[in-house]
Amino acid sequence: MDFTDGMQQASLPLGLSFGLAADKNALDNYSNLTEYEKEKLIAESKSVKSKDEMQQLIQRISDGESMM
């Protein structure tokens, strides 16, 4: 059985997913972004090379500075 039938495949990188799950404010801010802004953040998160860089990205989202 295909549980993704009719649904888009999840496209969030694992590190970004975990980071958003661990920071409610970041998750709330992320959910309020436009699809374009989300796509840009996803692309940025794919170029992250370390845990520290991902934490900095999550902190920017949490602070509402993700698109600056």
PyMOL CGO cylinders between C-alpha atoms (Angstrom):
from pymol import cmd
from pymol.cgo import CYLINDER

trace = [
    CYLINDER, 0.00, 0.00, 0.00, 1.29, 3.47, -0.90, 0.3, 1, 1, 1, 1, 1, 1,
    CYLINDER, 1.29, 3.47, -0.90, 0.79, 5.86, 2.01, 0.3, 1, 1, 1, 1, 1, 1,
    CYLINDER, 0.79, 5.86, 2.01, 1.97, 8.84, -0.06, 0.3, 1, 1, 1, 1, 1, 1,
    CYLINDER, 1.97, 8.84, -0.06, -0.86, 8.46, -2.57, 0.3, 1, 1, 1, 1, 1, 1,
    CYLINDER, -0.86, 8.46, -2.57, -2.07, 11.95, -3.36, 0.3, 1, 1, 1, 1, 1, 1,
    CYLINDER, -2.07, 11.95, -3.36, 0.49, 13.62, -1.12, 0.3, 1, 1, 1, 1, 1, 1,
    CYLINDER, 0.49, 13.62, -1.12, 3.69, 15.39, -2.04, 0.3, 1, 1, 1, 1, 1, 1,
    CYLINDER, 3.69, 15.39, -2.04, 6.82, 13.61, -0.98, 0.3, 1, 1, 1, 1, 1, 1,
    CYLINDER, 6.82, 13.61, -0.98, 8.50, 15.22, 2.03, 0.3, 1, 1, 1, 1, 1, 1,
    CYLINDER, 8.50, 15.22, 2.03, 11.30, 17.43, 0.80, 0.3, 1, 1, 1, 1, 1, 1,
    CYLINDER, 11.30, 17.43, 0.80, 12.75, 18.76, 4.05, 0.3, 1, 1, 1, 1, 1, 1,
    CYLINDER, 12.75, 18.76, 4.05, 16.32, 17.68, 4.72, 0.3, 1, 1, 1, 1, 1, 1,
    CYLINDER, 16.32, 17.68, 4.72, 16.65, 15.62, 7.90, 0.3, 1, 1, 1, 1, 1, 1,
    CYLINDER, 16.65, 15.62, 7.90, 18.73, 18.21, 9.78, 0.3, 1, 1, 1, 1, 1, 1,
    CYLINDER, 18.73, 18.21, 9.78, 16.23, 20.96, 9.03, 0.3, 1, 1, 1, 1, 1, 1,
    CYLINDER, 16.23, 20.96, 9.03, 13.32, 18.73, 10.06, 0.3, 1, 1, 1, 1, 1, 1,
    CYLINDER, 13.32, 18.73, 10.06, 14.95, 17.85, 13.37, 0.3, 1, 1, 1, 1, 1, 1,
    CYLINDER, 14.95, 17.85, 13.37, 15.92, 21.45, 14.02, 0.3, 1, 1, 1, 1, 1, 1,
    CYLINDER, 15.92, 21.45, 14.02, 12.40, 22.72, 13.41, 0.3, 1, 1, 1, 1, 1, 1,
    CYLINDER, 12.40, 22.72, 13.41, 10.93, 19.94, 15.56, 0.3, 1, 1, 1, 1, 1, 1,
    CYLINDER, 10.93, 19.94, 15.56, 13.22, 20.94, 18.43, 0.3, 1, 1, 1, 1, 1, 1,
    CYLINDER, 13.22, 20.94, 18.43, 12.39, 24.66, 18.28, 0.3, 1, 1, 1, 1, 1, 1,
    CYLINDER, 12.39, 24.66, 18.28, 8.68, 25.54, 18.38, 0.3, 1, 1, 1, 1, 1, 1,
    CYLINDER, 8.68, 25.54, 18.38, 9.31, 29.19, 17.56, 0.3, 1, 1, 1, 1, 1, 1,
    CYLINDER, 9.31, 29.19, 17.56, 11.35, 28.23, 14.49, 0.3, 1, 1, 1, 1, 1, 1,
    CYLINDER, 11.35, 28.23, 14.49, 8.61, 25.84, 13.40, 0.3, 1, 1, 1, 1, 1, 1,
    CYLINDER, 8.61, 25.84, 13.40, 5.94, 28.51, 13.84, 0.3, 1, 1, 1, 1, 1, 1,
    CYLINDER, 5.94, 28.51, 13.84, 8.01, 31.05, 11.89, 0.3, 1, 1, 1, 1, 1, 1,
    CYLINDER, 8.01, 31.05, 11.89, 8.77, 28.51, 9.16, 0.3, 1, 1, 1, 1, 1, 1,
    CYLINDER, 8.77, 28.51, 9.16, 5.09, 27.65, 8.77, 0.3, 1, 1, 1, 1, 1, 1,
    CYLINDER, 5.09, 27.65, 8.77, 4.30, 31.34, 8.20, 0.3, 1, 1, 1, 1, 1, 1,
    CYLINDER, 4.30, 31.34, 8.20, 6.78, 31.70, 5.33, 0.3, 1, 1, 1, 1, 1, 1,
    CYLINDER, 6.78, 31.70, 5.33, 5.70, 31.78, 1.71, 0.3, 1, 1, 1, 1, 1, 1,
    CYLINDER, 5.70, 31.78, 1.71, 6.39, 28.71, -0.43, 0.3, 1, 1, 1, 1, 1, 1,
    CYLINDER, 6.39, 28.71, -0.43, 9.17, 30.65, -2.16, 0.3, 1, 1, 1, 1, 1, 1,
    CYLINDER, 9.17, 30.65, -2.16, 10.82, 31.50, 1.17, 0.3, 1, 1, 1, 1, 1, 1,
    CYLINDER, 10.82, 31.50, 1.17, 10.53, 27.88, 2.30, 0.3, 1, 1, 1, 1, 1, 1,
    CYLINDER, 10.53, 27.88, 2.30, 12.14, 26.66, -0.92, 0.3, 1, 1, 1, 1, 1, 1,
    CYLINDER, 12.14, 26.66, -0.92, 15.04, 29.08, -0.45, 0.3, 1, 1, 1, 1, 1, 1,
    CYLINDER, 15.04, 29.08, -0.45, 15.58, 27.89, 3.13, 0.3, 1, 1, 1, 1, 1, 1,
    CYLINDER, 15.58, 27.89, 3.13, 15.44, 24.25, 2.06, 0.3, 1, 1, 1, 1, 1, 1,
    CYLINDER, 15.44, 24.25, 2.06, 18.04, 24.95, -0.62, 0.3, 1, 1, 1, 1, 1, 1,
    CYLINDER, 18.04, 24.95, -0.62, 20.21, 26.77, 1.91, 0.3, 1, 1, 1, 1, 1, 1,
    CYLINDER, 20.21, 26.77, 1.91, 19.89, 23.91, 4.40, 0.3, 1, 1, 1, 1, 1, 1,
    CYLINDER, 19.89, 23.91, 4.40, 21.11, 21.45, 1.77, 0.3, 1, 1, 1, 1, 1, 1,
    CYLINDER, 21.11, 21.45, 1.77, 24.41, 23.33, 1.57, 0.3, 1, 1, 1, 1, 1, 1,
    CYLINDER, 24.41, 23.33, 1.57, 24.99, 23.25, 5.35, 0.3, 1, 1, 1, 1, 1, 1,
    CYLINDER, 24.99, 23.25, 5.35, 28.23, 21.44, 6.17, 0.3, 1, 1, 1, 1, 1, 1,
    CYLINDER, 28.23, 21.44, 6.17, 28.06, 21.06, 9.95, 0.3, 1, 1, 1, 1, 1, 1,
    CYLINDER, 28.06, 21.06, 9.95, 25.74, 20.73, 12.91, 0.3, 1, 1, 1, 1, 1, 1,
    CYLINDER, 25.74, 20.73, 12.91, 26.79, 24.21, 14.04, 0.3, 1, 1, 1, 1, 1, 1,
    CYLINDER, 26.79, 24.21, 14.04, 25.80, 25.74, 10.70, 0.3, 1, 1, 1, 1, 1, 1,
    CYLINDER, 25.80, 25.74, 10.70, 22.40, 24.01, 10.88, 0.3, 1, 1, 1, 1, 1, 1,
    CYLINDER, 22.40, 24.01, 10.88, 21.87, 25.29, 14.42, 0.3, 1, 1, 1, 1, 1, 1,
    CYLINDER, 21.87, 25.29, 14.42, 22.68, 28.81, 13.20, 0.3, 1, 1, 1, 1, 1, 1,
    CYLINDER, 22.68, 28.81, 13.20, 20.13, 28.45, 10.40, 0.3, 1, 1, 1, 1, 1, 1,
    CYLINDER, 20.13, 28.45, 10.40, 17.47, 27.18, 12.82, 0.3, 1, 1, 1, 1, 1, 1,
    CYLINDER, 17.47, 27.18, 12.82, 18.27, 30.09, 15.17, 0.3, 1, 1, 1, 1, 1, 1,
    CYLINDER, 18.27, 30.09, 15.17, 17.81, 32.57, 12.31, 0.3, 1, 1, 1, 1, 1, 1,
    CYLINDER, 17.81, 32.57, 12.31, 14.42, 31.02, 11.53, 0.3, 1, 1, 1, 1, 1, 1,
    CYLINDER, 14.42, 31.02, 11.53, 13.48, 31.11, 15.22, 0.3, 1, 1, 1, 1, 1, 1,
    CYLINDER, 13.48, 31.11, 15.22, 14.49, 34.77, 15.44, 0.3, 1, 1, 1, 1, 1, 1,
    CYLINDER, 14.49, 34.77, 15.44, 12.47, 35.59, 12.32, 0.3, 1, 1, 1, 1, 1, 1,
    CYLINDER, 12.47, 35.59, 12.32, 15.62, 36.54, 10.41, 0.3, 1, 1, 1, 1, 1, 1,
    CYLINDER, 15.62, 36.54, 10.41, 15.52, 33.67, 7.94, 0.3, 1, 1, 1, 1, 1, 1,
    CYLINDER, 15.52, 33.67, 7.94, 15.01, 35.78, 4.83, 0.3, 1, 1, 1, 1, 1, 1,
    CYLINDER, 15.01, 35.78, 4.83, 17.38, 38.62, 5.57, 0.3, 1, 1, 1, 1, 1, 1,
]
cmd.load_cgo(trace, "trace")
